[in-house]
């Protein structure tokens, strides 16, 4: 009887882990698809994947610091790589006439461009509210809000 319970428990544990892996993989694929859409829209900026890789490398290097070694886990590194690729999602709210303008932007147009971090954060927070267990979206929201320190 004990062996049967242990065997059943192992099978159940494997089934749960397989489902968690599938859901996590599906979430990653959706976020990568969103990132691809952002890149397609921002014809001049095709850096989302590189940005994600750079964030991953930075997190890995910080993991070696005693200051961050307990905060930066393997899961954190995976999340920041994916979440950071959504940093420009707020540009989806900017009209093509501004985003693709070949001339220098005027002050009003710059003001619209400068809003894309807050617009992106608001959108991701809205999506995250419907799916609060999704840690990718939570991190993406924070990265999106603060990916521009200043506009000079």
C-alpha positions, 0 to 999 in steps of 0.5 A: 500500500505504501509503495502504491501511494509513493508511486501515485504521488510521484506520478501526480507530482510529475503531472503537476510539474509538466502542467506548470512547465507548459503554462510557463512556456505558454506565457513566455511564448505570448510575451515573446509574440507581444515583443515581436509585435512591438518590434514590427511597429517600431521599424527603427528599433529592432533591439528588444531581443538584444535588450532582453539578452543584455538584461539577462547578462547584467542580472547574471553578473549581479548574481555574483555580488553578495548584495544581490545573490539572495534576490537574483535567482535563476527564475528572476534571470529568466523573467527579466530577460522576457519581461524587459523585451516589453519595455516599449509596449507603450509606443503602440499608443503613438500614431504612425505619423509621429512614430515614423516621422522622418523629420525632427519631432516638435515639442508636442510630439516629443511630449507624446513620445515621453508618455509611452513608459507610463502608457505601457505601464498602465496597459500592463498593469491592466493585463496583470490585474486579470492575471495577478499570478503572472510574475512576468507581467509584474516585472514587465510593468516596472521595467516599462515604467522606468526604462527611461531615466531622463529625456535629455 
